[in-house]
Amino acid sequence: MAASHDGPFVTDLRRLSPTDTATVRGVSQLRYGTRYSELSPLDAFDIVVHVSHVTPAEPDPDTLAHAPEEVQQVFGRWNSRSNSH
């Protein structure tokens, strides 16, 4: 997909050519971070958004201070793990 565009783009999976449909049908897994799940994109999604480059987000301390306690706890554990490396 990246080879066909210069930047981010959206593809409507419901309107693919027969050749592109066959190519996408060959995909059987979806990656979630470091994990994979069996999945048919044509059955699960209507569109695909392609972003060629992403960077990690950092939590905003002011926003986090107003978040529910359980959210603050999760980010606190995440922050302690990321700072220990």
Number of C-alpha atoms within 10 A of each C-alpha: 11 11 7 7 10 9 11 12 14 10 13 11 17 12 11 13 10 9 9 12 14 11 11 15 13 11 13 13 13 13 10 8 6 5 8 11 10 10 13 15 18 16 10 8 11 12 14 13 10 14 12 13 7 6 5 5 6 7 10 8 10 8 8 14 11 10 12 9 11 9 12 15 12 10 14 13 10 11 13 10 10 9 7 6 5
